[in-house]
């Protein structure tokens, strides 16, 4: 009997997704197939970066997007 384990946090797919999110917020979510999360992080970060006053909040949200993709565990 072969047992397949689910990818854990820090698996190769999550690391690739986190690297994608580092360059473009939301891209990591898109790589993982989480469309709504991808749209949310991309639009929210883009608007906040565009509004120069909210850049510190955009950086926090961008880091949140990276961490969210890195620790994602798909439901079994």
MDTraj code that builds the backbone (N, CA, C; nanometers):
import mdtraj as md
import numpy as np

residues = "UNK UNK UNK UNK UNK UNK UNK UNK UNK UNK UNK UNK UNK UNK UNK UNK UNK UNK UNK UNK UNK UNK UNK UNK UNK UNK UNK UNK UNK UNK UNK UNK UNK UNK UNK UNK UNK UNK UNK UNK UNK UNK UNK UNK UNK UNK UNK UNK UNK UNK UNK UNK UNK UNK UNK UNK UNK UNK UNK UNK UNK UNK UNK UNK UNK UNK UNK UNK UNK UNK UNK UNK UNK UNK UNK UNK".split()
xyz = np.array([
    [0.0829, -0.1159, 0.0000],
    [0.0000, 0.0000, 0.0000],
    [0.0887, 0.1240, 0.0000],
    [0.0669, 0.2127, -0.0959],
    [0.1481, 0.3340, -0.1012],
    [0.0703, 0.4500, -0.0409],
    [0.1404, 0.5279, 0.0352],
    [0.0781, 0.6422, 0.1007],
    [0.1350, 0.7705, 0.0413],
    [0.0456, 0.8554, -0.0089],
    [0.0906, 0.9838, -0.0613],
    [0.0600, 1.0903, 0.0420],
    [0.1606, 1.1687, 0.0745],
    [0.1386, 1.2744, 0.1730],
    [0.1068, 1.4050, 0.1019],
    [0.0300, 1.4881, 0.1680],
    [-0.0040, 1.6190, 0.1152],
    [0.1175, 1.7101, 0.1302],
    [0.1334, 1.8064, 0.0385],
    [0.2442, 1.8998, 0.0538],
    [0.2300, 1.9786, 0.1834],
    [0.3400, 1.9958, 0.2503],
    [0.3378, 2.0702, 0.3763],
    [0.3879, 2.2117, 0.3528],
    [0.3736, 2.2939, 0.4539],
    [0.4248, 2.4295, 0.4448],
    [0.5753, 2.4216, 0.4184],
    [0.6234, 2.4988, 0.3244],
    [0.7637, 2.4962, 0.2881],
    [0.7938, 2.3976, 0.1767],
    [0.6912, 2.3338, 0.1206],
    [0.7142, 2.2429, 0.0101],
    [0.7585, 2.3226, -0.1124],
    [0.8088, 2.2545, -0.2116],
    [0.8616, 2.3210, -0.3303],
    [0.7587, 2.4101, -0.3974],
    [0.6350, 2.3630, -0.4086],
    [0.5301, 2.4431, -0.4711],
    [0.5024, 2.5714, -0.3954],
    [0.5040, 2.5633, -0.2631],
    [0.4813, 2.6824, -0.1819],
    [0.5969, 2.7806, -0.1918],
    [0.7186, 2.7298, -0.2019],
    [0.8345, 2.8181, -0.2151],
    [0.8294, 2.8904, -0.3490],
    [0.7952, 2.8195, -0.4551],
    [0.7826, 2.8825, -0.5871],
    [0.6730, 2.9878, -0.5844],
    [0.5602, 2.9565, -0.5222],
    [0.4500, 3.0522, -0.5129],
    [0.4905, 3.1752, -0.4318],
    [0.5663, 3.1555, -0.3235],
    [0.6111, 3.2683, -0.2421],
    [0.7073, 3.3573, -0.3208],
    [0.7938, 3.2972, -0.3999],
    [0.8854, 3.3758, -0.4835],
    [0.8066, 3.4546, -0.5882],
    [0.7049, 3.3928, -0.6459],
    [0.6189, 3.4641, -0.7419],
    [0.5495, 3.5824, -0.6740],
    [0.5015, 3.5624, -0.5522],
    [0.4351, 3.6706, -0.4786],
    [0.5323, 3.7811, -0.4406],
    [0.6584, 3.7476, -0.4240],
    [0.7580, 3.8496, -0.3927],
    [0.7667, 3.9521, -0.5057],
    [0.7616, 3.9045, -0.6294],
    [0.7743, 3.9945, -0.7440],
    [0.6426, 4.0629, -0.7803],
    [0.5333, 3.9878, -0.7770],
    [0.4014, 4.0440, -0.8096],
    [0.3029, 3.9938, -0.7046],
    [0.2486, 4.0848, -0.6222],
    [0.1542, 4.0404, -0.5197],
    [0.0332, 3.9715, -0.5833],
    [-0.0004, 3.8543, -0.5323],
    [-0.1144, 3.7808, -0.5847],
    [-0.0765, 3.6725, -0.6844],
    [0.0407, 3.6833, -0.7442],
    [0.0807, 3.5826, -0.8438],
    [0.0993, 3.4456, -0.7797],
    [0.1481, 3.4421, -0.6583],
    [0.1633, 3.3141, -0.5885],
    [0.0303, 3.2471, -0.5627],
    [-0.0704, 3.3265, -0.5275],
    [-0.2044, 3.2717, -0.5083],
    [-0.2573, 3.2160, -0.6405],
    [-0.2295, 3.2848, -0.7486],
    [-0.2732, 3.2387, -0.8803],
    [-0.2039, 3.1075, -0.9167],
    [-0.0764, 3.0957, -0.8853],
    [-0.0017, 2.9721, -0.9110],
    [-0.0630, 2.8558, -0.8324],
    [-0.1114, 2.8842, -0.7111],
    [-0.1726, 2.7805, -0.6280],
    [-0.3186, 2.7554, -0.6627],
    [-0.3739, 2.8335, -0.7560],
    [-0.5113, 2.8137, -0.7984],
    [-0.6133, 2.8875, -0.7140],
    [-0.5697, 2.9818, -0.6339],
    [-0.6602, 3.0594, -0.5485],
    [-0.6875, 3.1941, -0.6159],
    [-0.7871, 3.1950, -0.7032],
    [-0.8153, 3.3094, -0.7893],
    [-0.8578, 3.4332, -0.7093],
    [-0.9516, 3.4177, -0.6158],
    [-1.0009, 3.5338, -0.5409],
    [-0.8902, 3.5983, -0.4571],
    [-0.8068, 3.5164, -0.3963],
    [-0.6937, 3.5698, -0.3200],
    [-0.5965, 3.6450, -0.4097],
    [-0.5751, 3.5912, -0.5292],
    [-0.4851, 3.6565, -0.6248],
    [-0.5379, 3.7931, -0.6656],
    [-0.6663, 3.7984, -0.6965],
    [-0.7270, 3.9259, -0.7365],
    [-0.7215, 4.0254, -0.6211],
    [-0.7556, 3.9801, -0.5012],
    [-0.7561, 4.0695, -0.3859],
    [-0.6184, 4.1293, -0.3606],
    [-0.5161, 4.0436, -0.3490],
    [-0.3826, 4.0941, -0.3163],
    [-0.3262, 4.1813, -0.4274],
    [-0.3501, 4.1438, -0.5535],
    [-0.2978, 4.2245, -0.6631],
    [-0.3617, 4.3629, -0.6665],
    [-0.4941, 4.3663, -0.6616],
    [-0.5643, 4.4950, -0.6694],
    [-0.5343, 4.5809, -0.5463],
    [-0.5421, 4.5217, -0.4273],
    [-0.5186, 4.5987, -0.3049],
    [-0.3768, 4.6555, -0.3010],
    [-0.2775, 4.5741, -0.3333],
    [-0.1394, 4.6236, -0.3317],
    [-0.1164, 4.7264, -0.4416],
    [-0.1712, 4.7030, -0.5597],
    [-0.1526, 4.7983, -0.6697],
    [-0.2109, 4.9343, -0.6344],
    [-0.3299, 4.9362, -0.5782],
    [-0.3933, 5.0631, -0.5403],
    [-0.3127, 5.1314, -0.4299],
    [-0.2694, 5.0532, -0.3310],
    [-0.1956, 5.1141, -0.2199],
    [-0.0583, 5.1648, -0.2625],
    [0.0093, 5.0916, -0.3534],
    [0.1376, 5.1409, -0.4039],
    [0.1168, 5.2654, -0.4897],
    [0.0068, 5.2694, -0.5625],
    [-0.0225, 5.3842, -0.6474],
    [-0.0501, 5.5087, -0.5646],
    [-0.1221, 5.4911, -0.4529],
    [-0.1456, 5.6015, -0.3604],
    [-0.0237, 5.6097, -0.2694],
    [0.0647, 5.7014, -0.2972],
    [0.1947, 5.7078, -0.2298],
    [0.1816, 5.7133, -0.0779],
    [0.0750, 5.7721, -0.0279],
    [0.0568, 5.7876, 0.1171],
    [0.0445, 5.6520, 0.1867],
    [-0.0102, 5.5522, 0.1193],
    [-0.0364, 5.4226, 0.1832],
    [0.0712, 5.3182, 0.1531],
    [0.1897, 5.3605, 0.1106],
    [0.2959, 5.2643, 0.0792],
    [0.3321, 5.1761, 0.1992],
    [0.3418, 5.2283, 0.3214],
    [0.3711, 5.1364, 0.4335],
    [0.2656, 5.0257, 0.4502],
    [0.1395, 5.0589, 0.4308],
    [0.0349, 4.9556, 0.4372],
    [0.0482, 4.8576, 0.3214],
    [0.0866, 4.9070, 0.2046],
    [0.1052, 4.8197, 0.0883],
    [0.2174, 4.7205, 0.1128],
    [0.3238, 4.7654, 0.1757],
    [0.4359, 4.6757, 0.2061],
    [0.3911, 4.5662, 0.3028],
    [0.3142, 4.6035, 0.4043],
    [0.2630, 4.5039, 0.4997],
    [0.1725, 4.4035, 0.4291],
    [0.0842, 4.4518, 0.3426],
    [-0.0052, 4.3633, 0.2685],
    [0.0731, 4.2731, 0.1730],
    [0.1775, 4.3274, 0.1121],
    [0.2615, 4.2501, 0.0207],
    [0.3321, 4.1367, 0.0965],
    [0.3848, 4.1678, 0.2135],
    [0.4488, 4.0647, 0.2961],
    [0.3470, 3.9602, 0.3399],
    [0.2253, 4.0038, 0.3712],
    [0.1186, 3.9110, 0.4077],
    [0.0890, 3.8158, 0.2916],
    [0.0884, 3.8663, 0.1693],
    [0.0647, 3.7819, 0.0518],
    [0.1746, 3.6772, 0.0369],
    [0.2985, 3.7169, 0.0607],
    [0.4110, 3.6225, 0.0502],
    [0.3991, 3.5132, 0.1559],
    [0.3731, 3.5524, 0.2788],
    [0.3616, 3.4544, 0.3885],
    [0.2416, 3.3630, 0.3667],
    [0.1319, 3.4198, 0.3181],
    [0.0111, 3.3407, 0.2932],
    [0.0360, 3.2294, 0.1913],
    [0.1144, 3.2578, 0.0891],
    [0.1439, 3.1540, -0.0095],
    [0.2447, 3.0530, 0.0437],
    [0.3356, 3.0983, 0.1282],
    [0.4389, 3.0080, 0.1796],
    [0.3834, 2.9059, 0.2773],
    [0.2795, 2.9409, 0.3531],
    [0.2283, 2.8477, 0.4550],
    [0.0992, 2.7799, 0.4135],
    [0.0591, 2.7957, 0.2882],
    [-0.0666, 2.7387, 0.2392],
    [-0.0627, 2.5864, 0.2420],
    [-0.1696, 2.5278, 0.2950],
    [-0.1873, 2.3821, 0.2925],
    [-0.3209, 2.3536, 0.2250],
    [-0.3198, 2.2838, 0.1113],
    [-0.4461, 2.2548, 0.0421],
    [-0.5318, 2.1586, 0.1242],
    [-0.6638, 2.1788, 0.1131],
    [-0.7548, 2.0880, 0.1828],
    [-0.7532, 1.9524, 0.1142],
    [-0.7577, 1.8469, 0.1926],
    [-0.7519, 1.7124, 0.1338],
    [-0.8852, 1.6584, 0.0941],
])
top = md.Topology()
chain = top.add_chain()
for i, resn in enumerate(residues, 1):
    res = top.add_residue(resn, chain, resSeq=i)
    for name in ("N", "CA", "C"):
        top.add_atom(name, md.element.get_by_symbol(name[0]), res)
traj = md.Trajectory(xyz[None], top)
